[in-house]
Amino acid sequence: MKLTKGATILFIGDSITDADRKREDPTDLGKGYPLLIASDLVERYPELHLSIVNRGIGGDKIADLAERWEKDCLALKPDVVSILIGINDTWHNVGSEGFGTQATLDKFEFYYRVLLQTVKERTNAQIVLLEPFVLPEPIDREHWRLDLDPRIQVIRKLAKEYGTDFVALDGRLNAIGIKQSFAYLTGQDGVHPTLAGHAVIAKAWLEQIEN
């Protein structure tokens, strides 16, 4: 990825991206991986005067993202769009009849494809897709893989189809968790990153865009 002078980089998704940002302040980047990435980029490329924006909202599923796509993505005319979404589509589906079904997977792919297609049609933005992840602590998170793994495969397929950058997080975080402990990366719920977890995500993102 080649960053240009004055480029706008948009991070958008759910609570992992939101990371407790102050939504009343459109310049606030939260306390997670978007802030860590921004800190790295503005330090290394001061001459580019990058504009970095966080539009993550906690609790969002893919359909929620689609509903606000015009206002929170397309209207900003971003040069880079970084998307991390999907874990809530699994989490909020646990215990429902739709858990792990083809119908819910097809709906997920439909909405994700709409997001990507509109970015391609209405902007010249480079797209970065981050795969959702879950770590097996608490132990019941292992059951979530039945629903989450097919969603990850859909995102990988779309990344290839649309020619996006792709950041593989699930295996990377799980591998580090096996060595260090899962709580080290995602605390007590297997989903929301600790500072170390956000640092792993930021490093993976930066490595990918520099390839």
Stockholm file with secondary structure:
# STOCKHOLM 1.0

chainA/1-211         MKLTKGATILFIGDSITDADRKREDPTDLGKGYPLLIASDLVERYPELHLSIVNRGIGGDKIADLAERWEKDCLALKPDVVSILIGINDTWHNVGSEGFGTQATLDKFEFYYRVLLQTVKERTNAQIVLLEPFVLPEPIDREHWRLDLDPRIQVIRKLAKEYGTDFVALDGRLNAIGIKQSFAYLTGQDGVHPTLAGHAVIAKAWLEQIEN
#=GR chainA/1-211 SS CCCCTTCEEEEEESHHHHTTCCTTSTTCCCSSHHHHHHHHHHHHCGGGCCEEEEEECTTCCHHHHHHTHHHHTGGGCCSEEEEECCHHHHHTTTTSTTTTCHHHHHHHHHHHHHHHHHHHHHCCCEEEEECCCCCSCSTTHHHHHHHHHHHHHHHHHHHHHHTCEEECCHHHHHHHHHHHCSHHHHTTTTSSCCHHHHHHHHHHHHHHHTC
#=GC SS_cons         CCCCTTCEEEEEESHHHHTTCCTTSTTCCCSSHHHHHHHHHHHHCGGGCCEEEEEECTTCCHHHHHHTHHHHTGGGCCSEEEEECCHHHHHTTTTSTTTTCHHHHHHHHHHHHHHHHHHHHHCCCEEEEECCCCCSCSTTHHHHHHHHHHHHHHHHHHHHHHTCEEECCHHHHHHHHHHHCSHHHHTTTTSSCCHHHHHHHHHHHHHHHTC
//
